[in-house]
Amino acid sequence: MTNKLRLRGLLFGLAFGILLCILTPWNAAVLGNTPFGGGHFPLAPFFLIAWLFFLSALGKRFTGRVLFSGIELLCIWLVCTIFTGIAYAGLTQTFFVNTTAPDFFSRDGFRWTQTLSELLPQGWRPANPDITETLYNGLPNGRSMGFMTLLSSIPWAQWSIPLLSWGSFILTIYLVLFCLARLLGHQWVTNERMNFPLLRVPQLMGEHLAEDTPEPWISNGFLLSGLALPLFLHALNGLHAYMPSVPEIQTLILAGDYFPKFGLFSGFHKLKLSIVLAFIGFAFFTPRQISFSLWFFFLWAGLLSGILSVAGLNAPESALGVTFGPEFSRPEQAQSIGAAIVFAFFILWLARRELLAIFTQFLPGHKDVQAPPLLAGLGFLLGLFLLTGWGIWFRLPPLTAIVLPLCAVILLLVVSRLICQGGLPYFILTVTPLDALIGCFGSSFLGQAGLAGSAVMQKVLFVDLRESLLPTLFHGEKIASGHPSARAMRLLLALIIPLAAILGLCIMLALCYKYGLRDMNADWAVRSTLAVHENIQRILDSPPAPNSWTIGFTIAGMCTMFVLILCYWRFPWWPLHPIGFLAAYDASMRILWFSLFLGWLCNHLCLHYGGAILFRRLRFFFAGLILGDFLMGGFWALIGIFFGPGYSIFPL
């Protein structure tokens, strides 16, 4: 039995991580192919370690030695996940559009371009407008340039100040998130014994490699049965995408036609039943109370909309005013703001002993080896201080520079808890920090420069959470927990995170100058950026006062979450978990809810009629569903590279 973390495992993970950092933006932005990432359990890293597991099993069978140990496999997955996320959806997808829009779109007559050009710091974008023009149109003959010629043709000197300005902001945010995961990781992993459903299959693979028993695992009848189902489904549907004469099996049912647009059930008139086998597998590995709460509260949110409509309390969308959340459209969704605030306090209350133990390390003779490291606490406070200083340096009002990063970090913490504990492979932020601040306090306290700068700052790192770094860091804490090489793994992460950010930005900049940003698959990035900037202009024209609807539903969300937490904490028989309410209005639940329901139902029937013995057997079937979906997803992604995009397994 061996489970050592060797240098070759680290180097292999680093090499493939860098390769994915290069290929991910090219695959998505240039080819428009199935994304290598796109969620908190990205396609490419798991596709890679699945094949490494099979190769290790073959090595054990024929040579008596495994290629990689279990901890090496998990470390490779973690490193590749970080590189894949930062390389595109986690950072670079909208970065250059977001920071250069006021200059480039000024020629199109948008009124906000002149306003924002005066309000936003010049150091956030190149000083020469021609540089921005070339970014969108590409270099002359850029498509035919070789790699080295292309790099030498990029005006690095003009980009040095913007990249250094934003780079300091991005790396400081990553420092805060890294320290936050370090501070709360032991609490989540050891004290609360969180399940981390997204990690269950990689952990199963790693455990069998650690025990030198990979061969019985891959020959398990339940696993092979689960594997066969997605292989058949996606082979048939994938062939249909390229050859329409081949029949397909529908995995999406539009159930909204069975519900009226008005009345008690009007909230379900857009209901979808989306069947994704891997998501069913994740839900099976999620504790039943949590998986049940997730789909239950989603349906309750739809029913509540109908109840408010029938009662005459359903305010129009215009009652919200201007919002920045991509899915914030109904006043009742403001309950998410209040729920997140109360749940954040609950997270900190659960970790109160861990956090208080940090301060005892200042006292002589009170060193607590189980306490979170003092360095992480100091790094977290230093990071927040530097973020505040960064904002003030770039002319943001001091209050804005303090409040916005703090609100964003709190929101990221709550969302990370939801993803890690709820096993959600995909999450779309409903409301943003600015939605909460402007809705509850109005926009006057931000000031014009503060409003413009805050909107751009949160768009850079806080709005699109499809591949946020913080949940991955908590998964890393779970992987490193209790392992002798935990310190080496954390040191590796501390080194690769800035490397991934620097490399990702440089690769994306090179692709923009080679192909031209407007000729790449950047429609969503452009639309969402234009929407943010237009919303800034509307607020500047007519500064909103505190919104009574937002405040009312925020208070309702706080009260509801408080009651849910109290019942969850006090009554062992209570069936609902508070995090279900956090996801009730999230757009990702429209895709996930039915798969969560099926996974919960299978888990419930298994434990009810077969107990733990049947669960230990059937878990391989659902591991096979996850494994099969991602193997076929990777296969069709490779086909898309060579023959053009045609079939995507995950409806994200």
SULGIPE-V184148 format. One record per residue. N is the residue number from 1. RES is the residue in three letters. OMEGA is omega in degrees with one decimal (* if undefined). Layout:
<<N;RES;OMEGA> <N;RES;OMEGA>>
//
This chain:
<<1;MET;178.8> <2;THR;178.6> <3;ASN;-176.9> <4;LYS;173.6> <5;LEU;-176.7> <6;ARG;-178.3> <7;LEU;-177.8> <8;ARG;176.5> <9;GLY;178.1> <10;LEU;-179.0> <11;LEU;178.2> <12;PHE;178.0> <13;GLY;179.2> <14;LEU;-179.1> <15;ALA;-179.8> <16;PHE;175.7> <17;GLY;177.6> <18;ILE;178.1> <19;LEU;178.7> <20;LEU;177.1> <21;CYS;178.2> <22;ILE;-173.3> <23;LEU;-173.7> <24;THR;178.5> <25;PRO;177.3> <26;TRP;-178.9> <27;ASN;-175.8> <28;ALA;-172.5> <29;ALA;-177.6> <30;VAL;-177.9> <31;LEU;-173.6> <32;GLY;-175.1> <33;ASN;174.2> <34;THR;-176.3> <35;PRO;173.5> <36;PHE;178.0> <37;GLY;175.0> <38;GLY;-179.5> <39;GLY;-178.5> <40;HIS;168.0> <41;PHE;-169.1> <42;PRO;-173.1> <43;LEU;-170.2> <44;ALA;-179.4> <45;PRO;-179.4> <46;PHE;174.9> <47;PHE;180.0> <48;LEU;-175.2> <49;ILE;175.0> <50;ALA;178.2> <51;TRP;175.9> <52;LEU;176.6> <53;PHE;178.8> <54;PHE;178.0> <55;LEU;177.2> <56;SER;177.2> <57;ALA;177.3> <58;LEU;177.6> <59;GLY;177.0> <60;LYS;-177.0> <61;ARG;-171.2> <62;PHE;-178.2> <63;THR;-178.3> <64;GLY;179.9> <65;ARG;178.0> <66;VAL;-179.2> <67;LEU;179.6> <68;PHE;175.4> <69;SER;-178.7> <70;GLY;-179.4> <71;ILE;176.7> <72;GLU;178.6> <73;LEU;179.1> <74;LEU;179.0> <75;CYS;176.9> <76;ILE;178.4> <77;TRP;-177.4> <78;LEU;-178.9> <79;VAL;-179.0> <80;CYS;177.3> <81;THR;178.8> <82;ILE;179.6> <83;PHE;-178.2> <84;THR;-178.2> <85;GLY;-177.6> <86;ILE;-174.4> <87;ALA;-178.4> <88;TYR;-170.2> <89;ALA;-178.7> <90;GLY;-177.3> <91;LEU;-163.1> <92;THR;-174.4> <93;GLN;-177.4> <94;THR;-171.2> <95;PHE;-174.1> <96;PHE;174.7> <97;VAL;-175.4> <98;ASN;-174.2> <99;THR;-176.9> <100;THR;-174.9> <101;ALA;-178.2> <102;PRO;179.6> <103;ASP;-172.9> <104;PHE;-173.9> <105;PHE;176.2> <106;SER;180.0> <107;ARG;-179.2> <108;ASP;173.7> <109;GLY;176.4> <110;PHE;-176.8> <111;ARG;-176.0> <112;TRP;-177.3> <113;THR;179.5> <114;GLN;179.8> <115;THR;-176.4> <116;LEU;177.5> <117;SER;178.7> <118;GLU;-175.8> <119;LEU;-175.8> <120;LEU;179.8> <121;PRO;-179.9> <122;GLN;-179.1> <123;GLY;178.8> <124;TRP;-177.0> <125;ARG;179.9> <126;PRO;-178.1> <127;ALA;-177.8> <128;ASN;179.8> <129;PRO;179.4> <130;ASP;178.2> <131;ILE;178.1> <132;THR;178.5> <133;GLU;179.5> <134;THR;177.8> <135;LEU;-177.6> <136;TYR;-176.7> <137;ASN;-177.8> <138;GLY;177.2> <139;LEU;173.0> <140;PRO;-177.7> <141;ASN;-178.1> <142;GLY;-177.9> <143;ARG;-178.9> <144;SER;-178.6> <145;MET;170.4> <146;GLY;-173.8> <147;PHE;-176.9> <148;MET;177.1> <149;THR;178.6> <150;LEU;-178.5> <151;LEU;-179.5> <152;SER;-178.6> <153;SER;179.7> <154;ILE;-179.5> <155;PRO;-175.8> <156;TRP;-178.6> <157;ALA;179.5> <158;GLN;-178.7> <159;TRP;-172.9> <160;SER;-178.0> <161;ILE;177.5> <162;PRO;-178.4> <163;LEU;176.4> <164;LEU;-180.0> <165;SER;-179.0> <166;TRP;178.9> <167;GLY;177.5> <168;SER;177.6> <169;PHE;-176.9> <170;ILE;-178.1> <171;LEU;176.7> <172;THR;174.9> <173;ILE;179.3> <174;TYR;175.4> <175;LEU;179.5> <176;VAL;-178.4> <177;LEU;178.4> <178;PHE;180.0> <179;CYS;179.1> <180;LEU;177.3> <181;ALA;178.6> <182;ARG;-178.3> <183;LEU;-174.0> <184;LEU;-176.6> <185;GLY;-179.5> <186;HIS;178.5> <187;GLN;-177.6> <188;TRP;-173.2> <189;VAL;-171.6> <190;THR;-175.0> <191;ASN;-178.2> <192;GLU;177.8> <193;ARG;177.5> <194;MET;-172.0> <195;ASN;-176.3> <196;PHE;-173.7> <197;PRO;-179.1> <198;LEU;-178.6> <199;LEU;-169.8> <200;ARG;-178.9> <201;VAL;173.7> <202;PRO;178.0> <203;GLN;176.8> <204;LEU;178.0> <205;MET;179.7> <206;GLY;179.5> <207;GLU;-179.9> <208;HIS;173.4> <209;LEU;179.1> <210;ALA;-179.9> <211;GLU;-179.2> <212;ASP;179.1> <213;THR;-178.5> <214;PRO;-173.6> <215;GLU;176.5> <216;PRO;-179.0> <217;TRP;-176.6> <218;ILE;175.3> <219;SER;179.7> <220;ASN;-176.8> <221;GLY;178.1> <222;PHE;-179.7> <223;LEU;179.8> <224;LEU;177.1> <225;SER;177.2> <226;GLY;179.7> <227;LEU;-176.0> <228;ALA;-175.7> <229;LEU;177.6> <230;PRO;177.2> <231;LEU;179.2> <232;PHE;-176.6> <233;LEU;-173.4> <234;HIS;171.4> <235;ALA;-179.4> <236;LEU;-177.9> <237;ASN;176.9> <238;GLY;176.0> <239;LEU;178.4> <240;HIS;-179.5> <241;ALA;179.8> <242;TYR;179.3> <243;MET;-173.8> <244;PRO;179.0> <245;SER;177.3> <246;VAL;-179.9> <247;PRO;178.2> <248;GLU;176.4> <249;ILE;-177.7> <250;GLN;176.2> <251;THR;178.0> <252;LEU;179.8> <253;ILE;178.0> <254;LEU;-176.0> <255;ALA;-177.0> <256;GLY;-180.0> <257;ASP;-178.2> <258;TYR;-179.0> <259;PHE;-179.3> <260;PRO;176.7> <261;LYS;-179.3> <262;PHE;178.3> <263;GLY;-172.7> <264;LEU;-176.4> <265;PHE;-178.5> <266;SER;179.1> <267;GLY;-178.5> <268;PHE;-174.1> <269;HIS;172.8> <270;LYS;-175.7> <271;LEU;178.3> <272;LYS;172.9> <273;LEU;-177.6> <274;SER;-177.6> <275;ILE;177.0> <276;VAL;-171.3> <277;LEU;179.9> <278;ALA;-179.8> <279;PHE;173.5> <280;ILE;178.0> <281;GLY;177.5> <282;PHE;-179.5> <283;ALA;177.8> <284;PHE;-179.7> <285;PHE;178.5> <286;THR;176.2> <287;PRO;-171.9> <288;ARG;-178.8> <289;GLN;-178.1> <290;ILE;-179.5> <291;SER;176.5> <292;PHE;-177.5> <293;SER;-177.3> <294;LEU;-178.1> <295;TRP;179.1> <296;PHE;-177.8> <297;PHE;174.6> <298;PHE;178.3> <299;LEU;178.1> <300;TRP;178.7> <301;ALA;176.6> <302;GLY;178.5> <303;LEU;179.4> <304;LEU;177.6> <305;SER;177.5> <306;GLY;179.1> <307;ILE;178.9> <308;LEU;179.1> <309;SER;-179.8> <310;VAL;-178.7> <311;ALA;-179.6> <312;GLY;-178.7> <313;LEU;-177.2> <314;ASN;-177.1> <315;ALA;177.1> <316;PRO;-179.8> <317;GLU;-179.0> <318;SER;179.6> <319;ALA;179.4> <320;LEU;-172.8> <321;GLY;-178.1> <322;VAL;-179.7> <323;THR;-179.0> <324;PHE;177.5> <325;GLY;-176.9> <326;PRO;-178.2> <327;GLU;-178.3> <328;PHE;-173.4> <329;SER;-178.5> <330;ARG;-178.9> <331;PRO;-177.4> <332;GLU;176.7> <333;GLN;176.7> <334;ALA;173.8> <335;GLN;179.2> <336;SER;179.2> <337;ILE;-179.8> <338;GLY;179.9> <339;ALA;-179.4> <340;ALA;179.9> <341;ILE;-178.5> <342;VAL;-178.8> <343;PHE;175.8> <344;ALA;176.4> <345;PHE;178.4> <346;PHE;177.3> <347;ILE;-179.0> <348;LEU;178.1> <349;TRP;177.3> <350;LEU;-177.0> <351;ALA;-172.9> <352;ARG;-179.0> <353;ARG;177.5> <354;GLU;-176.5> <355;LEU;178.1> <356;LEU;-179.9> <357;ALA;177.7> <358;ILE;-176.2> <359;PHE;178.6> <360;THR;-180.0> <361;GLN;174.5> <362;PHE;-176.1> <363;LEU;179.1> <364;PRO;177.4> <365;GLY;-178.2> <366;HIS;179.5> <367;LYS;-179.9> <368;ASP;-175.6> <369;VAL;179.9> <370;GLN;-178.1> <371;ALA;173.6> <372;PRO;-176.4> <373;PRO;179.8> <374;LEU;-178.9> <375;LEU;179.0> <376;ALA;177.9> <377;GLY;177.9> <378;LEU;178.4> <379;GLY;178.3> <380;PHE;180.0> <381;LEU;177.9> <382;LEU;179.4> <383;GLY;177.7> <384;LEU;177.9> <385;PHE;179.3> <386;LEU;176.9> <387;LEU;177.2> <388;THR;178.3> <389;GLY;178.2> <390;TRP;179.9> <391;GLY;179.7> <392;ILE;178.1> <393;TRP;-179.7> <394;PHE;167.2> <395;ARG;172.9> <396;LEU;175.1> <397;PRO;-177.0> <398;PRO;-179.9> <399;LEU;177.8> <400;THR;-178.9> <401;ALA;178.8> <402;ILE;-169.4> <403;VAL;-173.7> <404;LEU;178.3> <405;PRO;-179.6> <406;LEU;177.9> <407;CYS;-179.0> <408;ALA;179.9> <409;VAL;177.4> <410;ILE;178.9> <411;LEU;178.4> <412;LEU;178.5> <413;LEU;-179.4> <414;VAL;-179.8> <415;VAL;179.0> <416;SER;176.7> <417;ARG;179.3> <418;LEU;-178.6> <419;ILE;-175.3> <420;CYS;-178.4> <421;GLN;-178.1> <422;GLY;178.9> <423;GLY;-179.7> <424;LEU;-179.6> <425;PRO;-173.3> <426;TYR;-178.1> <427;PHE;176.7> <428;ILE;-178.1> <429;LEU;-179.7> <430;THR;-179.8> <431;VAL;-179.5> <432;THR;175.7> <433;PRO;179.7> <434;LEU;176.8> <435;ASP;179.9> <436;ALA;-176.0> <437;LEU;-178.1> <438;ILE;-179.2> <439;GLY;-176.0> <440;CYS;-174.6> <441;PHE;-175.1> <442;GLY;-175.8> <443;SER;-172.3> <444;SER;-175.9> <445;PHE;177.9> <446;LEU;-173.3> <447;GLY;-177.4> <448;GLN;179.6> <449;ALA;178.6> <450;GLY;178.4> <451;LEU;-178.8> <452;ALA;-179.2> <453;GLY;-179.2> <454;SER;-179.5> <455;ALA;179.2> <456;VAL;-179.7> <457;MET;-177.3> <458;GLN;177.1> <459;LYS;-178.9> <460;VAL;-171.3> <461;LEU;-167.7> <462;PHE;-174.1> <463;VAL;-177.4> <464;ASP;-175.3> <465;LEU;-178.8> <466;ARG;178.9> <467;GLU;177.9> <468;SER;-175.9> <469;LEU;-170.5> <470;LEU;176.9> <471;PRO;178.2> <472;THR;177.7> <473;LEU;175.8> <474;PHE;173.3> <475;HIS;176.0> <476;GLY;176.4> <477;GLU;177.4> <478;LYS;-179.8> <479;ILE;-175.3> <480;ALA;-172.8> <481;SER;174.5> <482;GLY;-178.7> <483;HIS;-179.7> <484;PRO;-178.4> <485;SER;-177.2> <486;ALA;-178.7> <487;ARG;178.8> <488;ALA;178.9> <489;MET;179.5> <490;ARG;176.7> <491;LEU;177.3> <492;LEU;179.5> <493;LEU;179.9> <494;ALA;179.8> <495;LEU;-173.5> <496;ILE;-179.0> <497;ILE;175.2> <498;PRO;177.0> <499;LEU;179.8> <500;ALA;179.7> <501;ALA;-179.3> <502;ILE;-178.6> <503;LEU;-179.2> <504;GLY;178.9> <505;LEU;180.0> <506;CYS;179.2> <507;ILE;180.0> <508;MET;177.3> <509;LEU;178.0> <510;ALA;178.1> <511;LEU;179.1> <512;CYS;-179.2> <513;TYR;178.6> <514;LYS;-174.0> <515;TYR;-174.0> <516;GLY;-173.2> <517;LEU;-177.1> <518;ARG;175.8> <519;ASP;176.4> <520;MET;179.5> <521;ASN;-175.7> <522;ALA;-177.1> <523;ASP;-179.3> <524;TRP;179.9> <525;ALA;-179.5> <526;VAL;-178.5> <527;ARG;-177.6> <528;SER;178.5> <529;THR;178.1> <530;LEU;179.3> <531;ALA;179.1> <532;VAL;-176.9> <533;HIS;176.0> <534;GLU;177.4> <535;ASN;176.4> <536;ILE;-179.3> <537;GLN;179.6> <538;ARG;-179.4> <539;ILE;177.1> <540;LEU;179.0> <541;ASP;-177.3> <542;SER;-176.7> <543;PRO;-177.8> <544;PRO;171.9> <545;ALA;174.7> <546;PRO;-174.9> <547;ASN;-176.3> <548;SER;178.8> <549;TRP;178.9> <550;THR;-179.9> <551;ILE;-178.3> <552;GLY;-179.1> <553;PHE;174.0> <554;THR;177.3> <555;ILE;177.2> <556;ALA;177.9> <557;GLY;177.8> <558;MET;-179.5> <559;CYS;179.9> <560;THR;-179.5> <561;MET;178.6> <562;PHE;178.9> <563;VAL;-179.9> <564;LEU;179.3> <565;ILE;179.9> <566;LEU;179.7> <567;CYS;178.6> <568;TYR;-175.7> <569;TRP;-171.2> <570;ARG;-172.5> <571;PHE;-179.4> <572;PRO;-177.1> <573;TRP;-175.1> <574;TRP;-170.6> <575;PRO;-171.6> <576;LEU;176.4> <577;HIS;-175.9> <578;PRO;-175.5> <579;ILE;175.5> <580;GLY;179.3> <581;PHE;178.5> <582;LEU;-176.0> <583;ALA;-171.8> <584;ALA;-175.5> <585;TYR;-178.9> <586;ASP;-177.0> <587;ALA;-179.9> <588;SER;-179.2> <589;MET;175.7> <590;ARG;177.4> <591;ILE;-169.7> <592;LEU;-162.4> <593;TRP;-175.9> <594;PHE;175.0> <595;SER;175.6> <596;LEU;178.3> <597;PHE;-179.5> <598;LEU;178.0> <599;GLY;176.7> <600;TRP;-178.7> <601;LEU;178.6> <602;CYS;178.6> <603;ASN;-179.0> <604;HIS;-178.7> <605;LEU;-179.7> <606;CYS;-177.6> <607;LEU;-178.5> <608;HIS;-174.4> <609;TYR;-177.2> <610;GLY;178.2> <611;GLY;-175.2> <612;ALA;-178.9> <613;ILE;178.7> <614;LEU;179.3> <615;PHE;-179.2> <616;ARG;177.4> <617;ARG;-175.0> <618;LEU;-179.4> <619;ARG;178.3> <620;PHE;176.4> <621;PHE;-178.6> <622;PHE;170.2> <623;ALA;176.7> <624;GLY;176.3> <625;LEU;179.1> <626;ILE;-178.4> <627;LEU;-178.6> <628;GLY;178.8> <629;ASP;-176.5> <630;PHE;174.2> <631;LEU;178.4> <632;MET;175.5> <633;GLY;177.0> <634;GLY;179.1> <635;PHE;-178.0> <636;TRP;173.2> <637;ALA;176.4> <638;LEU;176.0> <639;ILE;179.9> <640;GLY;178.4> <641;ILE;-173.8> <642;PHE;-174.8> <643;PHE;179.7> <644;GLY;-179.3> <645;PRO;180.0> <646;GLY;-173.9> <647;TYR;176.8> <648;SER;-176.0> <649;ILE;-172.5> <650;PHE;-176.8> <651;PRO;-174.1> <652;LEU;*>>
//
